[in-house]
Amino acid sequence: MGPMSHSSTFLLPNLPTDNGPALTYALVILNQRLPRFTPLLWEHAQVHVCADGGANRVFDELPCFFPHDDPSDIRKRYKPYAIKGDMDSIRTDVLDFYRGLGTKIIDESHDQDTTDLHKCVAYILELLNPEHPNTRQK
């Protein structure tokens, strides 16, 4: 196996291009400590989806990155588009807060065969591709 390389060019400002459609980036937040550069990732992503435990992390940790700002303002600014998972990890206060802001809450507690990460990635694929088998009109 050859050397692997990773690119962080998606963190650079978007430059106009005539080479085709702009890339769409999605950010999935899991129940892990958020890195310091999470606000930068959030800014560059067009879609923000939290696994149920990840919503707690956004709610609790993002305000810490902005100690001089009102935590409520930060929580409203960094509102996920959707929260998806089996809902076993999300706290009631966090669920109620984001539901009140209009975040889509997708309870998949009936599906214990896939991880919350898999559920979030599948949802993003459905969002970004209307021809995806799970989103076609029947």
N, CA and C of each residue as an Amber inpcrd file, in Angstrom:
protein
   414
   0.8510000  -1.1750000   0.0000000   0.0000000   0.0000000   0.0000000
   0.8940000   1.2350000   0.0000000   0.5910000   2.1750000  -0.8520000
   1.3840000   3.3900000  -0.9670000   1.0810000   4.3760000   0.1360000
   1.8160000   5.4780000   0.1430000   1.5800000   6.5010000   1.1740000
   0.2060000   7.1430000   1.0110000  -0.3630000   7.5060000   2.1250000
  -1.6560000   8.1850000   2.1190000  -1.4280000   9.6740000   2.2830000
  -2.2680000  10.4390000   1.6610000  -2.1860000  11.8890000   1.8470000
  -3.5680000  12.4060000   2.1980000  -3.5820000  13.4640000   2.9600000
  -4.8330000  14.0940000   3.3660000  -4.7760000  15.5500000   2.9410000
  -5.8910000  16.0540000   2.4970000  -5.9420000  17.4420000   2.0600000
  -6.8760000  18.2290000   2.9590000  -6.4610000  19.4210000   3.2860000
  -7.3340000  20.3120000   4.0540000  -7.7090000  21.5300000   3.2200000
  -7.6090000  21.4080000   1.9000000  -7.9270000  22.5490000   1.0370000
  -9.3830000  22.9720000   1.1580000 -10.2470000  22.0680000   1.6260000
 -11.6480000  22.4450000   1.7930000 -11.8220000  23.5100000   2.8690000
 -10.8010000  23.7510000   3.6660000 -10.8700000  24.7870000   4.6940000
 -10.5310000  26.1650000   4.1420000 -10.0190000  26.2030000   2.9250000
  -9.6710000  27.4840000   2.3130000 -10.9280000  28.1610000   1.7940000
 -10.8820000  29.4820000   1.5960000 -12.0560000  30.1670000   1.0470000
 -12.4190000  29.5960000  -0.3160000 -13.7130000  29.5580000  -0.6060000
 -14.1690000  29.0740000  -1.9030000 -13.7880000  30.0660000  -2.9820000
 -13.1760000  29.5640000  -4.0270000 -12.8050000  30.4000000  -5.1520000
 -13.7330000  30.0890000  -6.3090000 -14.1450000  31.1260000  -7.0660000
 -15.0110000  30.8620000  -8.2090000 -14.2910000  29.9590000  -9.2090000
 -15.0360000  29.0520000  -9.7930000 -14.4550000  28.1490000 -10.7770000
 -15.4270000  27.9300000 -11.9190000 -14.8620000  27.7250000 -13.0970000
 -15.6810000  27.4180000 -14.2640000 -15.6260000  25.9280000 -14.5790000
 -15.0490000  25.1610000 -13.6970000 -14.8470000  23.7340000 -13.9440000
 -16.0510000  22.8810000 -13.5770000 -17.1180000  23.4600000 -13.1340000
 -18.2850000  22.6690000 -12.7760000 -18.9120000  23.1710000 -11.4980000
 -19.8510000  22.3990000 -10.9800000 -20.5510000  22.8360000  -9.7670000
 -19.6210000  22.8690000  -8.5620000 -19.9600000  23.7380000  -7.6450000
 -19.1760000  23.8420000  -6.4120000 -19.3770000  22.5760000  -5.5800000
 -18.3580000  22.2250000  -4.8270000 -18.4650000  21.0690000  -3.9500000
 -19.3340000  21.4070000  -2.7510000 -20.0380000  20.4240000  -2.2660000
 -20.8420000  20.5830000  -1.0680000 -20.2050000  19.7540000   0.0350000
 -19.9830000  20.3850000   1.1640000 -19.4030000  19.6950000   2.3060000
 -20.4550000  19.5330000   3.3850000 -20.4400000  18.3720000   3.9960000
 -21.3370000  18.0910000   5.1090000 -20.4870000  17.8340000   6.3460000
 -20.9870000  18.2850000   7.4670000 -20.3070000  18.0750000   8.7420000
 -21.1910000  17.1940000   9.6120000 -20.6330000  16.0880000  10.0630000
 -21.3280000  15.1930000  10.9840000 -20.6480000  15.3210000  12.3380000
 -21.4300000  15.6260000  13.3460000 -20.9100000  15.7550000  14.7090000
 -21.3400000  14.5250000  15.5030000 -20.3510000  13.8220000  16.0310000
 -20.6040000  12.6380000  16.8500000 -20.3670000  12.9710000  18.3180000
 -20.6090000  12.0130000  19.1660000 -20.4520000  12.2140000  20.6030000
 -18.9720000  12.0660000  20.9880000 -18.1780000  13.0050000  20.5090000
 -16.7410000  13.0790000  20.7840000 -16.4080000  14.5230000  21.1280000
 -15.3370000  14.7200000  21.8660000 -14.9050000  16.0810000  22.1850000
 -14.6720000  16.8440000  20.8880000 -15.1860000  18.0600000  20.8170000
 -15.0620000  18.8610000  19.5980000 -13.6740000  19.4850000  19.5110000
 -13.0440000  19.4030000  18.3390000 -11.7400000  20.0610000  18.1830000
 -11.8980000  21.5730000  18.1130000 -10.8380000  22.2630000  18.4110000
 -10.8290000  23.7240000  18.4580000 -11.2600000  24.3560000  17.1320000
 -11.0120000  23.6540000  16.0220000 -11.3280000  24.2140000  14.7080000
 -12.7450000  23.8580000  14.2370000 -13.5820000  23.3650000  15.1270000
 -14.9640000  23.0420000  14.7670000 -15.7010000  24.2310000  14.1520000
 -15.5730000  25.4610000  14.6910000 -16.2740000  26.5800000  14.0420000
 -15.8430000  26.7920000  12.5880000 -14.5830000  26.5440000  12.2770000
 -14.1110000  26.6800000  10.9010000 -14.7230000  25.5950000  10.0170000
 -14.7550000  24.3760000  10.5060000 -15.4030000  23.3030000   9.7560000
 -16.8730000  23.6260000   9.5220000 -17.5270000  24.1330000  10.5590000
 -18.9540000  24.4730000  10.4750000 -19.1860000  25.5380000   9.4040000
 -18.3240000  26.5260000   9.3770000 -18.4620000  27.6270000   8.4240000
 -18.3740000  27.1390000   6.9810000 -17.5370000  26.1550000   6.7280000
 -17.3310000  25.6860000   5.3610000 -18.3100000  24.6020000   4.9300000
 -19.0140000  24.0160000   5.8600000 -19.9820000  22.9720000   5.5170000
 -21.3210000  23.6050000   5.1580000 -21.9820000  23.0130000   4.1880000
 -23.3100000  23.4860000   3.8050000 -24.4120000  22.7400000   4.5530000
 -24.0810000  21.5780000   5.0860000 -25.0490000  20.7620000   5.8140000
 -24.4120000  20.3500000   7.1390000 -25.1680000  20.4860000   8.2240000
 -24.6750000  20.1400000   9.5630000 -25.6510000  19.1510000  10.1900000
 -25.1690000  17.9350000  10.4180000 -26.0120000  16.8910000  10.9930000
 -25.3240000  16.3600000  12.2460000 -26.0800000  16.2720000  13.3170000
 -25.5530000  15.7300000  14.5730000 -26.1520000  14.3600000  14.8310000
 -25.3080000  13.4320000  15.2570000 -25.8350000  12.2310000  15.8880000
 -26.4180000  12.6920000  17.2240000 -27.2760000  11.8980000  17.8140000
 -27.9640000  12.3790000  19.0130000 -27.0050000  12.8300000  20.1100000
 -25.9720000  12.0740000  20.4020000 -24.9990000  12.4920000  21.4140000
 -24.1580000  13.6710000  20.9610000 -23.9580000  13.8070000  19.6540000
 -23.2070000  14.9360000  19.1140000 -23.9140000  16.2620000  19.3500000
 -25.2360000  16.2290000  19.3950000 -25.9890000  17.4590000  19.6670000
 -25.6590000  17.9900000  21.0580000 -25.4870000  17.0910000  22.0290000
 -25.0690000  17.5230000  23.3690000 -23.7240000  18.2320000  23.3010000
 -22.8060000  17.6950000  22.4930000 -21.4670000  18.2830000  22.3700000
 -21.5380000  19.6860000  21.7860000 -22.3240000  19.8630000  20.7390000
 -22.4700000  21.1900000  20.1310000 -23.0470000  22.1570000  21.1610000
 -24.0800000  21.7370000  21.8420000 -24.7510000  22.5730000  22.8350000
 -23.8060000  22.9560000  23.9730000 -23.0350000  21.9980000  24.4760000
 -22.1840000  22.2300000  25.6460000 -20.8370000  22.8570000  25.3080000
 -20.2130000  22.4230000  24.2180000 -18.8180000  22.7780000  23.9760000
 -18.6060000  23.9820000  23.0690000 -19.4600000  24.2030000  22.0820000
 -19.2150000  25.3410000  21.1860000 -19.2080000  26.6790000  21.9130000
 -20.0800000  26.9250000  22.8850000 -19.9920000  28.2070000  23.6010000
 -18.6450000  28.4220000  24.2960000 -17.9560000  27.3550000  24.6550000
 -16.6400000  27.4860000  25.3080000 -15.5860000  28.0460000  24.3630000
 -15.7980000  27.8980000  23.0600000 -14.8470000  28.4330000  22.0830000
 -14.9770000  29.9490000  21.9360000 -16.0510000  30.5020000  22.4530000
 -16.3260000  31.9360000  22.3540000 -16.6380000  32.4770000  23.7500000
 -15.6430000  32.5660000  24.6280000 -15.8950000  32.9020000  26.0310000
 -16.4530000  34.3040000  26.2530000 -16.3080000  35.1970000  25.2880000
 -16.7940000  36.5680000  25.4620000 -18.1870000  36.7780000  24.8730000
 -18.7570000  35.7310000  24.2920000 -20.0870000  35.8290000  23.6940000
 -21.1100000  35.1340000  24.5850000 -22.3550000  35.5300000  24.4220000
 -23.4510000  34.9160000  25.1610000 -23.6310000  33.4720000  24.6750000
 -23.5870000  32.4910000  25.5750000 -23.7380000  31.0920000  25.1570000
 -25.0190000  30.8290000  24.3620000 -26.0960000  31.5130000  24.7120000
 -27.3520000  31.3220000  23.9890000 -27.2220000  31.7650000  22.5320000
 -26.5160000  32.8750000  22.3080000 -26.2970000  33.3450000  20.9330000
 -25.4670000  32.3430000  20.1390000 -24.4570000  31.7790000  20.7680000
 -23.6030000  30.7930000  20.0960000 -24.4220000  29.5560000  19.7500000
 -25.2500000  29.1050000  20.6560000 -26.0710000  27.9120000  20.4040000
 -27.0500000  28.1410000  19.2580000 -27.5660000  29.3490000  19.1570000
 -28.4750000  29.6600000  18.0470000 -27.7160000  29.7720000  16.7320000
 -26.5000000  30.3090000  16.7760000 -25.6910000  30.4570000  15.5620000
 -25.2750000  29.0920000  15.0160000 -24.9480000  28.1750000  15.9020000
 -24.4910000  26.8460000  15.4970000 -25.6120000  25.8310000  15.7090000
 -26.6740000  26.0210000  14.9650000 -27.8520000  25.1570000  15.0350000
 -27.7320000  24.0840000  13.9590000 -27.7420000  22.8120000  14.3450000
 -27.6720000  21.7630000  13.3250000 -28.9180000  21.7500000  12.4510000
 -28.7300000  21.3390000  11.2110000 -29.8600000  21.1770000  10.3020000
 -30.7320000  20.0170000  10.7740000 -30.0760000  18.9500000  11.2180000
 -30.8150000  17.7690000  11.6640000 -30.0510000  17.0620000  12.7800000
 -30.8090000  16.3780000  13.6150000 -30.2620000  15.4770000  14.6310000
 -30.8720000  14.1150000  14.3360000 -29.9960000  13.1350000  14.1290000
 -30.4850000  11.8110000  13.7480000 -29.7850000  10.7510000  14.5840000
 -30.5250000   9.7610000  14.9790000 -29.9430000   8.6640000  15.7380000
 -31.0070000   7.9040000  16.4900000 -30.5490000   7.0720000  17.4000000
 -31.5040000   6.2780000  18.1700000 -31.9990000   7.0140000  19.4160000
 -31.5430000   8.2240000  19.6090000 -32.0000000   9.1400000  20.6650000
 -31.7520000   8.5970000  22.0680000 -30.7420000   7.7450000  22.1940000
 -30.4310000   7.2120000  23.5170000 -29.4430000   8.0810000  24.2810000
 -28.7920000   9.0200000  23.5920000 -27.7480000   9.8240000  24.2320000
 -28.1210000  11.2870000  24.4330000 -29.0390000  11.7970000  23.6520000
 -29.3440000  13.2300000  23.7130000 -30.1280000  13.5540000  24.9850000
 -29.7460000  14.6430000  25.6240000 -30.4670000  15.0970000  26.8180000
 -31.7710000  15.7820000  26.3940000 -32.7510000  15.7080000  27.2490000
 -34.0580000  16.3000000  26.9600000 -33.9640000  17.8050000  26.7460000
 -33.1590000  18.5130000  27.5610000 -33.0540000  19.9650000  27.4030000
 -32.4400000  20.3310000  26.0590000 -31.4830000  19.5420000  25.5860000
 -30.8410000  19.8030000  24.2940000 -31.8260000  19.5120000  23.1640000
 -32.5220000  18.4050000  23.2570000 -33.5250000  18.0490000  22.2550000
 -34.5930000  19.1300000  22.1510000 -35.1080000  19.5790000  23.2760000
 -36.1400000  20.6210000  23.2840000 -35.6150000  21.9360000  22.7240000
 -34.3780000  22.2870000  23.0550000 -33.7890000  23.5360000  22.5710000
 -33.7150000  23.5400000  21.0490000 -33.1270000  22.5030000  20.4750000
 -32.9560000  22.4770000  19.0170000 -34.2820000  22.2740000  18.2950000
 -35.1820000  21.5070000  18.8860000 -36.5100000  21.3550000  18.2760000
 -37.1930000  22.7260000  18.2010000 -37.0460000  23.5230000  19.2560000
 -37.6270000  24.8630000  19.2710000 -37.0360000  25.7970000  18.2310000
 -35.8010000  25.5360000  17.8140000 -35.1640000  26.3490000  16.7700000
 -35.4920000  25.8520000  15.3660000 -36.1980000  24.7380000  15.2670000
 -36.5740000  24.2200000  13.9520000 -35.6600000  23.1460000  13.3930000
 -34.7400000  22.6520000  14.1900000 -33.8790000  21.5540000  13.7410000
 -34.7360000  20.3160000  13.5050000 -34.4730000  19.6130000  12.4120000
 -35.1910000  18.3680000  12.1360000 -34.6990000  17.2970000  13.1100000
 -35.6130000  16.6370000  13.7680000 -35.2880000  15.5660000  14.7020000
 -35.7540000  14.2610000  14.0640000 -34.8160000  13.3620000  13.8060000
 -35.1360000  12.1120000  13.1250000 -34.8020000  10.9600000  14.0670000
 -35.8420000  10.4130000  14.6680000 -35.6970000   9.3360000  15.6490000
 -35.6540000   7.9980000  14.9190000 -34.5240000   7.3450000  15.0010000
 -34.3530000   6.0350000  14.3740000 -34.1160000   4.9750000  15.4520000
 -34.8200000   5.1120000  16.5700000 -34.6220000   4.1630000  17.6710000
 -35.0510000   2.7470000  17.2880000 -35.8720000   2.6320000  16.2620000
 -36.2890000   1.3050000  15.7980000 -35.1460000   0.5540000  15.1060000
 -34.1200000   1.2840000  14.6430000 -32.9950000   0.6790000  13.9170000
 -31.7880000   0.5640000  14.8380000 -31.5860000  -0.6030000  15.3890000
 -30.4370000  -0.8470000  16.2640000 -29.3310000  -1.6110000  15.5360000
 -29.4830000  -1.7690000  14.2100000 -28.5070000  -2.5260000  13.4280000
 -27.4400000  -1.6490000  12.7870000 -27.6260000  -0.3340000  12.8110000
 -26.6300000   0.5670000  12.2270000 -26.2230000   1.6060000  13.2630000
 -25.0170000   2.1190000  13.0960000 -24.5180000   3.1400000  14.0200000
 -25.1550000   4.4860000  13.7010000 -25.0770000   5.3970000  14.6500000
 -25.5830000   6.7470000  14.4010000 -24.7960000   7.4250000  13.2860000
 -23.5020000   7.1470000  13.1830000 -22.7130000   7.7060000  12.0790000
 -23.2740000   7.2380000  10.7450000 -23.5390000   5.9610000  10.6210000
 -24.1040000   5.4320000   9.3800000 -25.4490000   6.0870000   9.0810000
 -26.2690000   6.2430000  10.0890000 -27.5770000   6.8750000   9.9010000
 -27.4250000   8.3100000   9.4080000 -26.4650000   9.0410000   9.9640000
 -26.2420000  10.4350000   9.5590000 -25.7190000  10.5250000   8.1290000
 -24.7710000   9.6690000   7.7810000 -24.2220000   9.6890000   6.4190000
 -25.3030000   9.3170000   5.4090000 -26.1110000   8.3190000   5.7100000
 -27.2040000   7.9410000   4.8130000 -28.1760000   9.1030000   4.6270000
 -28.4670000   9.8170000   5.6940000 -29.3690000  10.9680000   5.6090000
 -28.7810000  12.0610000   4.7220000 -27.4900000  12.3250000   4.8620000
 -26.8420000  13.3510000   4.0390000 -26.8880000  12.9490000   2.5700000
 -26.6390000  11.6880000   2.2770000 -26.7270000  11.2270000   0.8890000
 -28.1250000  11.4510000   0.3310000 -29.1360000  11.1930000   1.1360000
 -30.5120000  11.4250000   0.7050000 -30.7690000  12.9070000   0.4550000
 -30.2490000  13.7470000   1.3380000 -30.4450000  15.1910000   1.1820000
 -29.8030000  15.7310000  -0.0870000 -28.6060000  15.2570000  -0.3680000
 -27.8190000  15.8170000  -1.4600000 -28.1070000  15.1810000  -2.8040000
 -28.8010000  14.0630000  -2.8190000 -29.0560000  13.3760000  -4.0670000
 -30.5190000  12.9640000  -4.1460000 -31.3530000  13.7970000  -4.7690000
 -32.7760000  13.4650000  -4.8400000 -33.0560000  12.1810000  -5.6240000
 -32.0810000  11.6960000  -6.4020000 -32.2530000  10.4460000  -7.1420000
 -31.8190000   9.2280000  -6.3340000 -31.3310000   9.4750000  -5.1210000
 -30.9130000   8.3720000  -4.2540000 -32.1130000   7.4500000  -4.0420000
 -31.9130000   6.1290000  -4.0320000 -33.0390000   5.1930000  -3.9050000
 -33.9660000   5.4680000  -2.7310000 -33.4520000   5.9940000  -1.6400000
 -34.3030000   6.2330000  -0.4680000 -35.1420000   7.4930000  -0.5760000
 -34.9170000   8.3200000  -1.6080000 -35.6790000   9.5640000  -1.7020000
 -36.5590000   9.6280000  -2.9390000 -36.5230000   8.6340000  -3.7920000
 -37.3680000   8.6400000  -4.9890000 -38.8290000   8.4870000  -4.5950000
 -39.6840000   9.1940000  -5.3290000 -41.1220000   9.0550000  -5.1100000
 -41.5670000   7.6810000  -5.6010000 -42.3980000   7.0300000  -4.8340000
 -42.8760000   5.6920000  -5.2330000 -44.2700000   5.7830000  -5.7710000
